[in-house]
Amino acid sequence: MQIRDQFRAIINLLNSNRIKSRVILSGINVAAYGFFMDSSEMRDRSFATVGFTDPAFANEQRLRNIVEWIVGSVSSSGRMTMMNEVFQDNGISGPVLASMGFRKITRVRMEYDLADNKPGEPSLPREISVTGLEGGLDIRAYSSLEYECYRGGTQDEILLASSEEDRLAVTRNIFSGSYGNVLQNASYLAFHKASLIGAVVCTDGRVQGRKDMLPTILNVFVKPEYRGGNGLGTALMQMALSSLRGEWASSRLTCGSLRQQGQGPLLFPRFHREPVPPQGGHILQEVRSEGV
């Protein structure tokens, strides 16, 4: 059975029964498997993985059997299930999971060539000031604004914890390097009358299990009432990209879907992406979209 690199670290935990799991046999062969792990950062959810050892074993009954066990186990502890894409499912998992109440989020990975593209000069409204992270960061203000920006029907809202303290824990982990070392010289905060209204955060992409180690725009958001027309989101992106070009001129840059801002089109057109499906939650799937 083919094993993806990011799952190799948990094989020993599965073998030693330290992760809750279930398998379905076909004769003496393992036909299907499933396991779940409680999130270490967010107490309201668990992450689950299901798959078939061969597409020939994929059928609705086996899938329902394992998923119902996972959902029942997870919900009994007051958590919700976040399901990764189902491996070797022969195309059956989408309709089956939808009939069980799951919705899909597609995380779109975009790439930008720092060498071949110039981001342009940022133009900021006069009353808005932008600073780097050198002067420090109010973690609570950042976390609160991020949550405000993603609420109200954006696709990524489901990815934020329901608890303020859990959201703060995730934010602290981001700035302590859990998602790559934050690049102080390529991350910016926007203020209006001393209130935080927007941010862009970049990391070096050095995350365990990731092969390419490309610099990454980890997050970019603008407070709802400051969106549209004033170019603040675009300016933040341009400032980050200009800074990254200085240090990573021969590299490519990765970024998640900017449609999460609820603004419709991408903030920066030279990122190439694949279409994002309707908003939803629970089934997590990454789509790789090559850049220019």
N, C-alpha and C positions, 0 to 999 in steps of 0.2 A: 504494500500500500504506500502511495506517495505521501510524504509528510512535509507540510510547509515549514519553512525555517522558523517562523515565529512560534510554532507549537512545540519545537524540540525541547524547550526549557521546561515544559510541564509534563513531558512523558514520564519522568521519574516519579512525579507526584501522583500521576494516574496509576502507575504500576505499584506504588506503595499504598494505594487506597486513601490518599490524603485529599483527593478531589472526588466529589460525588459524581458517579458515572453509572451508565447502564449500557449494555450491549444486547443485541438481538442476534440469535444464531440461525443459520440455515444449514441444517445437518451439523457437521463439525466445524463449519466456517463461521466466522463473525461476519454478519451481513450489514449491520448498522450499529452505530454507536452514538452516544451523546453524553455530555458532561456540562457542568456549570460551576462558576466560581463567583462568590460574593465580591463585589467591588471593594477594593481597599480604600477608596476615596469617598464613595457615595453610598450611604447606608440605605438608599431607597431602591437599589437595583442589583441584579446579578447578571453576569454575561455567560451566554450559553453557546455551545458549539455542537452541531449535529452533522453526521455524514454517513455515507455508505462506502464500504470498502471496494465496491465495484458498482458502476451504474446499472448493471444487470440486476442487482439486489434492490434497487430503488422502487418502492411502491408506497401507496398512500397509507396502508395499514401500519407498516413499520414506522413511517414518519410520525403518524399521529400517536402511536404508542409511546415513542420516546419524548415527543414534544409535550404531550399531556402529563407525563411524569415530571418533566422539568418544570413546567408551569405550575403544577400542583405543589411541588416541593418549594419553589421560589415564593409563590404567593402565600404559603403557610407561614412564612417568616415576615410577611408584610412588605415584600419587595416586588418589583416588576422585572420581567424578563427582557433582556436585550439580546436578541438572537443574531449571531454572525451568519453569514451566508452558508447554506447547506452544501456540503461537498459531495460531488459526484451524484447529484440528485436526478440526473436524466431529465431535467426540466420540470419536475413535478412539484417542487417545494413552493413556488410562488402561489399558485391557486390554493394549495392545501393550507398554507399558513394564513393566507387572506381569509379563508373560510373559518379559521380558528380565531380571528380577531386581530391578527398582526397587520401592521402597516410597515411600509418600507421607507427607509432613508438611504439615499445614495450619496456617499461621500465622494466628491469629484476631486481628483488630484490633478492639478494644473502645473505646467512648467513654463518658465520664462527664461530666455537666453540673455544673460546680463551683458555679454560681449556685443551682441548684435543689435540691441535695442537701447535707445536713450529715453528715459522716462519723461523728460521735459521739465520745465521750471514750475514749481508749485506756486499757486496764487491763493493766498489766504485772505478771508475777510479781515478788515482792519481791526475789528474788536476782538479777534481770536488770537491767542498766543500759543505757540508750540514749543515744548521743551523736550530735552532728552531725559533719560532715566538717571543721569548722574546726580541730580538733585534729590533723588529718593522717590519713593512711590508709596502712596497711601493704598495699601492692599485692600482694605475694606471698601474704599471709594471705587477702586478699579473693579472689584468683584461685583459690587452693586450695580455699576453702570453696565457692565457686560450683560448681566441678567436682564436689565431693563431693555437693552438693545435687541436681545434675542427673543424677548417675549412677544406675544401678540400674533402668533401664527407663523413665525419663521420656521423653516425646516429644522434648524438646529436647536430649537428650544428644548426638545426632548433630551438632548445631550447634557443639559445642565441639571445639576442636582436640585431637588425640591427644597432641601434644607439650606438656609443661609450659611450655617457653619460648615457644611460639606462643600459648598461652593467656595468658601474661603480657603478650605484645605486644598482644593484643587488649584486655586490661584497661587497659594504659597508653594505648592509643588512645581508649578510652572516656573516661578521665578527663582526656585532653588535648583533648577536644571533637570528636572525629571523628564522634560520633553525636549531636551537639548539645551545647551548653554545660551541664555538670553544674550543677544548682541546689544550691548548698551549703546553703541554708536549708530545703530540702525533701527532703534525703537523710539517711538515718540508719543508724547501725551499732548492733547489739545485742551485748552482752558478758555472759558469765557467768564470774566469777573471772578477769577480764582476757583471756579467750579470745573471739575473734569467733565468734558463733553465728548471725548473721542480718544482713540488710541490705536497704535499699530505696534505689534510686538514681533520681533524677528529672532530666530535662534539659529545656531550653526547646524542643526539637524542631526547632531550626534546622539542618536537614541539607540539603545541596545536592541539588536536584532534587525536594525535597518541597514541595508547594504550601501545605498548610494551616498549617505552623509552629505546631502546637499543643504545649503542654507534654506531656511523655511520662514515664510510669513505665517506665524502661528495663529495670529488673531488680528483682526482689524474691525473696528466698529465705531459708529457715530450715534450720539443721542438722537432719538427720533425727530425732535423739533429742529435740529440743526442739519437735517438731510435735505437734499434736493435744491439745486440752484446755486448754492454758495461754493461748491467744489471742495468741501473740507475732506471728504473721504478720498477723493482723487489726490488732493495735496498731501495727505498723510502717506498714501502709497508712493507718490513720486519722491518724497523725502526719504522713505525707507529704501527704495530702489536705487536712488542716487548714492546713498551711503554704502549699500551693498556692492555697487559697481566698483567702488574704490578699492575694496578689499578682496572681492571675489570676481574680478573682471573676466576671468576665463571660465567661469562656472555657470551652471544653470541653477535656477531658483524654483522651489516648489511652493505650492499654496493650495489650501482647501478652497472649496467653492465659495465665491463671494456672494452668491445668491442668498446666503444665510442672513445677509443684512436686511432683507426684505425690500431691497431697492430695485429689484428687477434685473436690469443688465449688469454686466460686470463693471466694477469700478475702473478697471484698466483693460483696454481692449486687446492688448497684445498677449495676454494670457489666452491660451486656447483651452477649451473645455468641451466635454460632451454634455448633452442636454440633461438637466436635472429633472427627475420625475416629480409628480405632485408631492406636497409635503406629507410627512407621516412619521412614524416612529417604530421602534422595536426591531425591525430587521435591518442590520447594518451591512452595507456592501460598499466596497471601495472600487471605483472605476478609475483607471489610469488614463489620462489624457495627455498625449505628448504635446510639447510646446511648438513654437514657430519652427 
